[in-house]
Amino acid sequence: MFGLAILAIATCVGPTSGTEKLPEIALIIDDIGYHYENGRSVIELQRPFAYSILPFSPHAEKLAHLANALEKDVMVHLPMEADHANHLLGPGALRFGMSRTEIENSLIDSLAAVPHAVGVNNHMGSKLTREPEPMRWLMHAIHERGELFFVDSKTTSHSVALSSALRADIASTARDAFLDNVQTRPHIEEQLRKLVAEAKRKGHALGIAHPHPTTIGVLRDWEPSVTGVRLVAIGDYIEAHQHYGDEGPAATALRLAVSECGNESSDANPTENPNAQR
Ligand SMILES: [Zn+2]
């Protein structure tokens, strides 16, 4: 009996034992690659943001190398067909109706166009991310490329991208809030406050912003530690807070261990942000 009690306590003694565990926030800056100066400014902010770069954009390679040289995480911002405004997709877009081979080849080309990429998230995609079959093909192709993670940008509340990624056994999560769909300082600051509140509610939260001058100004002034959260790199965030499918006993055991230790609410359903639809 005594031995069992020791075991139960030991289960909850992890790397955070003895230190205060602050809620964690990660931020991805999307749509990098078309404006060199804006891209450079946001990459040079002294924060562990991730930079998601549009494949085949004119400054993709140069900005990817710059981010990597500054030890920032680089992602591929993979264009996917939307319900509207598909003229904004840019080259390398995955579209409904493409064959499995076309999707796989397009992914390979996009990954090659963005050096140093450690993960993928969708650019637009309100149409394609609702479609189970192309999402299944895509996630299997991402899984075959090695240690890449996936972030569902959640451009539609009906996205199946995250569940497809989980079924393909990819480390993955979904964004909680877009910060700058309205590019005014008060709006962006309010979205940051909501993101912090969400992180405090569930222990972690993921935001997405864009390289607009107003956003860059707000992020330059933002002091996450003052608000009682810790800003972490996306790789660390995914490792600590990825969603878990029901595919493997190890994943299930880890999820149970975390929730039993009381520092994590169930994250089976990613938070919906009704203001975040594109
Ligand atoms: Zn985008």
Residues whose N, C-alpha, C, O or C-beta is under 5 A from the ligand:
A	BS01	ZN	D30 D31 H123 M124
